[in-house]
Amino acid sequence: MRDNKKVLAQLPRAQALALSLLLLSPAALNTLPGLSTVTPPPFNVCISNVPGVREPRYFNGARLVGNYPVSLPINGQALNITLTSTADRLDFGLVGCRSSVPHLQRMLGHLETSLKELERAVGL
């Protein structure tokens, strides 16, 4: 991932956009009516990170303590994991296909356990 970001960063903006569109075109074609049954999706798990603001946010004096993302999986996609960050928090949103990932809540439990292990490993 890091190497891919380096390659994109070295390209002029128009070329980076064109390359991104080319690489994502199979996924875009899968969303067109009638094509979703003709071509299988190029991937069935999508993981994305949406960086947010680094400063805390407030509304009428109340601090924003959670910003949980909700994504829409496309046809043929089994799982979508999106992370958002706000100030010093990282929030996870998981959306899954009921038939492909029938017990999504188990994944949340494993995620929580793994995060606690990671915090212990780094001394938090």
N, C-alpha and C positions, 0 to 999 in steps of 0.2 A: 504494500500500500504506500509506504513512504517513498519507494523508488518511483512508483507511478505518479505521485504528487510532484516529485522533482522533475520528471519529464514534462508534465503539464505546465509547471511553473516556468520552464525554459522556453516554451512555445509562445509566439505572439497570441494575443487574446483570441483573434478570429480562428487561428489554427487549433487552439485548445478547444474551443467550442465545437468546431467541425469534427475533431477527433472524438470528443465526448458523444456527439450526436451519432456518429458512425458506430461507435461501440454499443450504444444503447438502442439503436434502431430495431434490433430483433425484439426487444421488450416492448417498444412502442407499437410495432406491427401487431403484436399479440393483443393489444387493446382494441383494435379496430373490429367492428361488427363482422362476424362471419369468419374471421381469421383465427380466433382463439381456439377453435376446434380443429383447424387445419395444421397449425404449427404448435409444437410443445413450447412452453416458456423456456427461455434460455437459462433460467435459474428459478429456484422455488423458495429461497430464503433471501431476504433483503435486510441488511443492517445499515442504519444510517445514524449520523451524529449531527445534530443541529446546534451549533454553538450559540449561546445566548449572551446576554449582557454580563459583565463582570461585577457590576455594582448591584446591591440589593434594590429591589423594586417595592414600592408601596402604593396602596390604594386607600384613600381616606384614612391614612395613618396605620393601616394594617400591612404588615410585611408579607410579601409573596413568599410562601414556604414550599410551594410545589408547582411545577409546570409540566404536567404529564402529557406526553404527545399521544395522539391517536392517528394512526396511518390507515390507509385503505389498501389492503392487498389486492392485486389484480388477479384476474382469472388464471388459475393454475399455480398461484403462489401459495405455499404452505404456511409461511411464517414471516412476519415483518417485525423487526425490533428497531425501535427508534429511541435515541437518547437525546435529551435536551439538557443544557446547563444554564443555570442562573446563579450569579454570585458564586457561592462556594458549594452549590448543590449540583448533583447529577441525577436526573430523573429518567426512568425507563418506561417505555410503553411497548407492550407486546400485543400483537393481533395475530391470530392464527386461524387457519381453516379447521373447522370442527372435525372433519373426517381425517385430515392429514395429521393433525396434532390434537388428538381427542382429550388429552389431560394437560392443557396448557398451564393450569395452576401448579402442577408439579414442577414445571420449568421455573416458575417464579420462586418456588421454595429452594430449588438448587441454586438459582441466581443469588438469593439472599444468603445462603450458606457460603457460597464462593466469595461474595463480597466481604463477609465477616472474616473469612480466612485471609483474604488479601489485606484487610485492615490490620489484623494481628501480625502478619508477616512484615509490614512496614512500620509497626509500632504505633498505630492509632488507637 
